[in-house]
Amino acid sequence: MRSEHRWIYLGSALVLVALLVAGLLTFKQVHDSVQANAKANRLATRLADAGYPVPDHGTIVRTLGQDGGLLCDDPGNPLVKAQAKIAMSNGADGPGQRPIIDDTLAINAAEIAVSVYCPDKIGQFKKAYGDLKYADTATE
């Protein structure tokens, strides 16, 4: 009789531990999504206040999450900077590819996003992209 109770107690303890772990994981996911939504709302508000078109809320949350994703990993990383410079080109491939003077709207919007998601890296962002030439080249 005693050995039967031991298995019941052991099984109950295992179920309780499993529920505790599941609860902690769920709490972290909900906490992360609340933070991601709050930061996405703040970014959307700041972009709208600056006069920029605001992406869909879900797109912001999926792209930047709660920590800014790749935008905040290392804005001054040479590889990230090289990829950004490649994006600032005429769109051709191979020998026809040429750099362009990018629009100030694009870099200002990225700076707003960095200031919302990782304000501690705004100086690093400005140092990495401040030496590039920008102008009002985009039209509405």
C-alpha positions as CSV (number, residue, x, y, z in Angstrom):
1,M,0.0,0.0,0.0
2,R,2.8,2.4,0.9
3,S,4.6,1.9,-2.5
4,E,1.4,2.7,-4.3
5,H,1.2,6.0,-2.5
6,R,4.8,6.8,-3.3
7,W,4.1,6.6,-7.1
8,I,1.0,8.8,-6.7
9,Y,3.1,11.4,-4.8
10,L,5.9,11.2,-7.3
11,G,3.5,11.5,-10.3
12,S,1.8,14.4,-8.7
13,A,5.1,16.2,-8.0
14,L,6.2,15.7,-11.7
15,V,2.9,17.1,-13.0
16,L,3.2,20.1,-10.6
17,V,6.7,20.8,-11.8
18,A,5.7,20.5,-15.5
19,L,2.8,22.9,-14.9
20,L,5.2,25.3,-13.1
21,V,7.6,25.3,-16.1
22,A,4.8,25.8,-18.6
23,G,3.4,28.7,-16.5
24,L,6.8,30.4,-16.4
25,L,7.3,30.0,-20.2
26,T,3.9,31.4,-20.9
27,F,4.5,34.3,-18.6
28,K,7.8,35.2,-20.4
29,Q,6.1,35.0,-23.8
30,V,3.2,37.2,-22.7
31,H,5.6,39.7,-21.0
32,D,7.7,39.8,-24.2
33,S,4.7,40.4,-26.4
34,V,3.4,43.2,-24.1
35,Q,6.8,44.9,-24.3
36,A,7.0,44.4,-28.1
37,N,3.5,45.9,-28.6
38,A,4.3,48.8,-26.3
39,K,7.5,49.6,-28.2
40,A,5.7,49.2,-31.6
41,N,3.0,51.6,-30.5
42,R,5.7,54.1,-29.3
43,L,7.5,53.8,-32.7
44,A,4.3,54.2,-34.7
45,T,3.4,57.3,-32.7
46,R,6.9,58.9,-33.2
47,L,6.9,58.1,-36.9
48,A,3.4,59.6,-37.3
49,D,4.4,62.7,-35.3
50,A,7.5,63.1,-37.6
51,G,5.2,62.8,-40.7
52,Y,6.3,59.4,-41.9
53,P,4.0,56.7,-43.2
54,V,3.5,54.1,-40.4
55,P,3.9,50.4,-41.2
56,D,1.3,47.9,-40.0
57,H,1.5,47.3,-36.2
58,G,1.9,43.6,-36.7
59,T,4.8,44.1,-39.1
60,I,6.6,46.3,-36.6
61,V,6.2,43.7,-33.8
62,R,7.3,40.8,-36.0
63,T,10.3,42.7,-37.4
64,L,11.6,44.4,-34.4
65,G,10.2,42.4,-31.5
66,Q,10.9,43.7,-28.1
67,D,14.7,44.4,-28.5
68,G,14.9,45.9,-32.0
69,G,16.3,42.7,-33.6
70,L,19.1,43.3,-36.1
71,L,18.6,47.1,-35.9
72,C,20.0,47.1,-32.4
73,D,22.4,44.2,-32.4
74,D,25.4,46.4,-33.6
75,P,24.5,49.4,-35.7
76,G,28.2,50.1,-36.4
77,N,29.1,46.5,-37.4
78,P,31.0,46.7,-40.7
79,L,28.9,44.0,-42.3
80,V,25.7,45.7,-41.3
81,K,27.0,49.0,-42.6
82,A,28.1,47.4,-45.9
83,Q,24.7,45.8,-46.4
84,A,23.1,49.2,-45.7
85,K,25.4,50.8,-48.3
86,I,24.5,48.1,-50.8
87,A,20.8,48.9,-50.2
88,M,21.7,52.6,-51.0
89,S,22.4,51.9,-54.7
90,N,20.7,52.3,-58.0
91,G,19.3,48.8,-58.0
92,A,21.5,47.4,-60.7
93,D,23.5,44.3,-60.3
94,G,27.1,43.7,-61.1
95,P,29.2,46.3,-62.9
96,G,26.2,48.6,-63.4
97,Q,25.6,49.0,-59.7
98,R,26.4,52.6,-58.5
99,P,26.0,54.3,-55.1
100,I,23.3,56.9,-54.8
101,I,22.7,59.8,-52.5
102,D,20.0,58.3,-50.2
103,D,17.1,60.3,-48.9
104,T,17.2,61.9,-45.5
105,L,13.7,60.4,-44.7
106,A,15.1,56.9,-44.7
107,I,17.9,57.6,-42.3
108,N,15.8,59.7,-40.1
109,A,13.2,57.0,-39.8
110,A,15.9,54.5,-38.9
111,E,17.2,56.9,-36.3
112,I,13.8,57.2,-34.7
113,A,13.5,53.4,-34.6
114,V,16.9,53.1,-32.9
115,S,16.0,55.8,-30.4
116,V,12.8,53.8,-29.4
117,Y,14.3,50.3,-29.3
118,C,17.9,50.9,-28.2
119,P,18.5,54.5,-27.2
120,D,21.9,53.5,-25.7
121,K,23.1,52.8,-29.3
122,I,22.0,56.0,-30.9
123,G,25.5,57.5,-30.8
124,Q,26.9,54.4,-32.4
125,F,24.2,54.6,-35.1
126,K,25.0,58.3,-35.8
127,K,28.7,57.5,-35.9
128,A,28.2,54.7,-38.4
129,Y,25.8,56.5,-40.8
130,G,26.5,60.2,-40.2
131,D,29.4,60.4,-42.7
132,L,27.2,59.3,-45.6
133,K,25.7,62.0,-47.9
134,Y,21.9,62.4,-47.8
135,A,19.5,64.7,-49.6
136,D,15.8,65.1,-50.3
137,T,15.7,62.7,-53.2
138,A,12.4,60.8,-52.6
139,T,9.2,62.1,-54.0
140,E,5.7,61.5,-52.6
